[in-house]
Amino acid sequence: MIEQDTIKLLRECDAGIKMGVSTIDEVMDYVKSEKLKRYLNECKDEHNRLDVKLQKLLEKYKDDGKDPNPIAKGMSWMKTNMKLVMNESDSTIADLITDGCNMGVKSLNKYLNEYAAADEESKDICKKLIKLEEELLEQMRDYL
């Protein structure tokens, strides 16, 4: 049970990191504020650092991880591009990032509760990812 919950939690964190990094990449060309660019780049770097630890754990369990749900990813891409076509502003970007962070925090907390038997190292990665998303949410407030 512990190993099964651990792998499932790691997979969800893997998908979450991929989704977060992908979203940041999608909006980066539209960002005007240097400060906002720095926030997004720092967050992306932290996601990538956490991903290195996560991938090592997935390797330990001989698992390939998980890509984001293609439908969710496609809908996110459409929403991002439609909103940015209509309004290429830092406010629009902050709004999109805020929505993504809120969904990430909600999903990750759900999985943390659902896979309660996961090992502490995996739970720690999930908690760090949640904290990253919450910190980015906080930084986005100035741009909404």
N, C-alpha and C positions, 0 to 999 in steps of 0.2 A: 504493500500500500504506500509506504513512504517513497519508494523509488518511482512508482507510477505517478503519484501526485507531484513529485519533484520534476519529472520530465514534462508533465503537462503544464506546470507553472513556468518552467523555463521556455517552453514553446510559445506560450502567450507573451512572455516578456520579449522574446525574440521578434515576434510579429509586431509588438508595440514599438520596439526600437526601430525596426525597419520602416514602419509607417511614419514615425516621428521624423526620422532623418529624411525620408522621401518628401514629406510636406515642407520641411525647411528648404530643401533643395529647390522645390517647385516655386517658392515665393522669393527666393534670394535675389533674383535678377530685378525684381520690382521694388526692393527696399531702397528708400531714399536716405533715411537717417543713418549716419555712421554708428551711432549708439545702438540702434535697433539691430543693425547688421552684426555688431559685436556680440550682442546678447544671443542672437540666433546662432552665430558661429560657435560661441562658447558652449551653448546648449548641445549643439550637434557634436562637438568634440567630446563632451561628457557622455553623450549617448554612445559614441564610438568606443570610448574607454570602457564603459560598462559592458558593451557588446563583446569586447575581447575576453573579459572574465566569463561572461555567459557562454560564449562559444567553447571555452575550455571545459566548462561543466557539461555542456551538451556532448562534447567529444568523450568525456569520461563515461557518460551513459550511452555512448554509441548511437546518438540521435542527431538527425540532420536539422532539427529546429523546425520553424514554421514561417512561411511567408504570410503577409497580411491577406485577409479575405479579399479575393479579386473584385468582388462586387463593392465592398466597402472602399477599397482603394480607387476603383473607377469612379465611384460617386464623389469621393473626396477630390479627385483630380478635376472632375467636371465642375463641382462647386467652386473650387479654387480658381479655376480658369475663367468661369463665367463672372464671378465677383470681381476679379482683377481686370477683365475686359471692360466692365462697367465703371470701375473706379480703381485706378492704380495708385492707391495711397497707402501710407504706413498704417493708417487707421483700419483700412480693409484687411491688411495683412495681420494686424494685431487681432482683429475680430476672428479671422480664420484660424490663427494659431491658438487663440483662447478656446474656440470650439473644439479643436483637436486635443488640446491639453485636458479639457473637461471630460471629454469622452475617454481619453487614456486613463485618467485618474479613476474614473468610475469603473472602467473595465478591469483595470489592474487590482483595485480593491476587491472587486467581485471575485476575481480569480484567486487572490490571496486568501479569501475566506473559503472559497470552494475547494481549494487544494491545501487545506489546513495541515495535512500530514506531510507536506513537502519538507525537505531538510532545511535547516536554518540558513545555510549559505545561499540557497535559492530564494528563500523568503527575503533575505537581506538584499539581494539584487533587485527583487521586485520593489521593496520599500525604497531603495535608492532611486529607482526609476520613477516611482510615484513622487518622491521629493523633487526630483529634477523637473517634472511636469508642473508641480505646484510652484516652484521657484520661477519658471518661465511664465506661468500665469500671472504672477505678481509683477513681473517686469513688463508685461504687455499692457497693464492698466493705464500707464501714462500715454499710450498711443491710441486708446479706444475713443 
